[in-house]
Amino acid sequence: MNGYDGDSRFIKAHQLPAALIDLARSRQIDTHHLLRGCGLFYDDIITGQVLISPQQFLRLIGNAQRLLAADDSSFLYGQRLWPGHYGAASLLLEQADHLLQALERIVQYRALLSPLLSPVLRLDEQHLHLYWRESCAIGEQSHFLLEASMTAVVALARRQQQEKLPWRFQFSHAEPAYVEQYWVHLGDALAFDCPSTVMSLPREYLLRPWPGAGSTAQQVARQACDLQLVAWGWQTSFLDQVFEHLHGQIRQPLNLERVAAAFATSPASFKRRLARHGSNFQEQLDRVRRDQALYLYQVKGYSNDEVAQYLGFSDSTNFRRSFKRWTGRVPSELALLADWQGAG
């Protein structure tokens, strides 16, 4: 197994980062100040040859937040993201057959289209649920990236489907002082201080045809994107791969030694690589258990005992204690996602 890290240089500076640079320039932000500490010069970016790391990208985002000093910055950046001007990857989105296919491609080609936050799709009988998890350690830029990514999905769907879709949103963070920006860019179906952050949409909107459906060009574009992933030797980040491995094995006994062996590395090397992301094995395991527990409660409607059994807890008291540590709540405080979706 392989995957990119925070210091891996693979992000084309003239694509996703340039969308943010252009937003700042449109508001008369000096590019020298914007790029300070990023190891970048604007004259180099416009050659189209510069590759930057997630860490450099995050520094750019931090600079842009500080210099723009505007509540709408993340949302306006999200409006510019997709389909964007990213060659074959953008063509895949622009000429997708429908919304579900576009979202599946953002997931599949997230290293190209969303290298800092990984989209996670879940479908139940009535809804699509779109979650986001960190591909790298993004720290204080998490709210900016969540707002931008959600706005990007909403804007892409509305642009291609030519209708406003009834998205509903839950956020794990408290309602921000600038909540009116959420209303403007995402809508008013919002809930804050929730156990998880997720955007949901009724399934009936997923397969409506888009204007570019069935084009030959999108097949060629997909081949080009696949070749890029082959050249890199990976499709996702190291943290993504750790998450997906743990998720696939979550009902089995898991420890550092066993997981490190699955990654063909020593426990010490595995710990060091996680530490480079500001994380550790227990934190990653808890994150997977937390996400799976919330999904089983909120989407599948499992009972407390069923979730505990699914995750391998023989003692329900121990499970409740762990759940409180993961989420800050006890299971009985959770309302079913279906109830929330039907409210209002």
C-alpha positions, -999 to 999 in steps of 0.1 A, spaced: 0 0 0 11 35 -7 -4 70 -7 5 106 -5 16 125 26 13 162 36 47 169 21 41 150 -12 44 175 -42 18 165 -68 -9 193 -67 -6 214 -99 -3 250 -86 -21 265 -117 -52 244 -110 -70 241 -76 -46 266 -58 -49 291 -87 -87 293 -83 -80 306 -48 -52 329 -60 -75 343 -86 -102 350 -60 -77 369 -39 -64 388 -69 -100 398 -78 -101 415 -44 -68 433 -50 -47 411 -27 -10 414 -34 3 380 -47 36 384 -30 19 386 4 -5 359 -6 23 334 -14 45 343 16 58 312 33 44 289 6 77 284 -13 60 298 -44 63 327 -68 35 338 -90 58 339 -121 65 302 -116 29 293 -111 19 307 -145 44 285 -163 20 256 -155 49 234 -143 49 239 -106 38 211 -82 30 218 -46 23 197 -15 -8 197 7 12 215 33 20 243 9 -17 244 -3 -28 247 34 -4 276 40 -18 293 9 -54 288 23 -43 302 56 -28 333 40 -59 338 18 -82 336 49 -61 362 67 -57 386 38 -92 384 25 -107 387 60 -142 381 46 -169 356 58 -178 346 22 -142 336 11 -146 299 15 -180 299 -3 -168 320 -32 -138 297 -36 -162 267 -36 -182 284 -64 -151 284 -85 -139 249 -78 -158 225 -101 -158 218 -129 -130 243 -130 -100 244 -154 -82 212 -146 -80 195 -180 -92 159 -181 -105 159 -145 -127 189 -151 -140 174 -184 -151 143 -164 -173 164 -142 -186 187 -169 -197 158 -191 -208 133 -164 -241 115 -172 -257 126 -140 -251 139 -104 -244 104 -90 -217 98 -116 -201 132 -110 -199 125 -73 -185 90 -79 -158 106 -100 -149 131 -74 -145 102 -50 -125 81 -75 -103 110 -86 -101 129 -53 -63 132 -55 -69 153 -86 -101 171 -76 -102 172 -37 -67 163 -24 -72 178 11 -107 165 20 -120 131 8 -156 128 -1 -174 97 12 -207 86 -4 -233 66 14 -266 56 -1 -296 43 17 -331 35 4 -342 71 2 -312 94 3 -276 100 -7 -254 111 22 -221 128 14 -195 130 42 -160 145 42 -129 133 60 -94 147 62 -70 133 36 -41 151 54 -38 170 87 -57 202 78 -60 217 112 -75 251 115 -84 252 78 -111 225 83 -141 248 84 -129 267 53 -124 235 33 -157 220 44 -176 251 34 -158 253 1 -163 216 -7 -200 216 1 -205 248 -18 -186 232 -48 -210 202 -49 -241 224 -46 -229 248 -73 -219 220 -97 -252 202 -93 -272 234 -97 -252 245 -128 -254 212 -146 -289 202 -135 -303 237 -139 -324 235 -108 -319 242 -71 -318 208 -53 -332 202 -18 -299 195 0 -300 192 38 -269 198 59 -257 188 93 -225 203 109 -206 190 139 -195 226 147 -215 253 164 -235 278 143 -210 304 131 -216 342 135 -217 344 97 -245 318 93 -261 341 66 -234 329 42 -246 293 47 -281 305 39 -270 322 7 -247 295 -6 -261 263 8 -297 271 17 -316 271 50 -319 234 57 -291 236 82 -285 220 116 -254 227 138 -239 210 168 -247 176 153 -227 144 159 -213 144 123 -210 167 93 -230 154 63 -250 167 33 -280 147 21 -302 146 -9 -332 125 -19 -322 98 -44 -348 109 -70 -324 137 -80 -293 116 -86 -299 101 -121 -315 131 -139 -295 134 -172 -269 162 -175 -262 181 -208 -230 163 -216 -242 128 -209 -228 100 -230 -200 120 -247 -170 103 -262 -148 130 -248 -155 119 -212 -142 84 -220 -109 99 -232 -107 121 -202 -112 92 -179 -83 74 -195 -61 104 -190 -70 106 -153 -64 69 -149 -29 73 -165 -21 101 -140 -30 79 -111 -9 51 -125 21 75 -129 18 85 -93 15 49 -81 -15 58 -58 -50 71 -59 -55 84 -23 -36 97 7 -19 76 33 -46 86 59 -73 76 34 -57 42 30 -54 37 67 -91 47 72 -103 24 44 -82 -6 57 -95 -1 92 -131 3 80 -129 -29 60 -115 -48 91 -135 -30 118 -153 -61 129 -120 -79 134 -96 -75 163 -72 -47 153 -39 -35 167 -9 -15 156 12 -45 148 -14 -62 126 -23 -31 106 14 -22 101 20 -56 87 -9 -51 62 10 -20 51 42 -40 48 60 -19 73 72 -21 109 50 -8 137 77 19 144 77 31 108 39 31 107 37 52 139 63 76 125 43 81 93 11 87 113 30 112 135 39 131 103 1 137 100 -1 147 136 -20 115 144 -16 81 160 -30 46 156 -56 49 184 -69 82 170 -74 66 135 -91 36 150 -114 57 171 -123 79 140 -133 48 120 -154 34 149 -170 68 155 -180 72 118 -193 37 115 -213 40 148 -229 72 137 -237 57 103 -253 27 119 -273 48 143 -284 76 120 -288 60 86 -294 23 93 -314 28 125 -295 3 146 -301 0 183 -275 7 209 -268 -30 215 -267 -37 178 -240 -10 172 -220 -22 202 -221 -58 189 -213 -48 153 -181 -30 166 -171 -59 187 -179 -45 222 -191 -73 245 -199 -48 273 -225 -21 264 -213 1 292 -178 1 278 -192 9 244 -213 39 258 -181 52 275 -162 49 243 -189 65 222 -190 95 247 -152 99 242 -155 98 204 -185 122 200 -190 140 233 -225 124 235 -240 92 248 -259 72 222 -293 80 237 -288 117 227 -287 109 190 -318 115 169 -322 94 138 -311 111 107 -344 102 90 -363 122 117 -341 152 111 -345 149 73 -383 148 76 -384 179 99 -392 214 88 
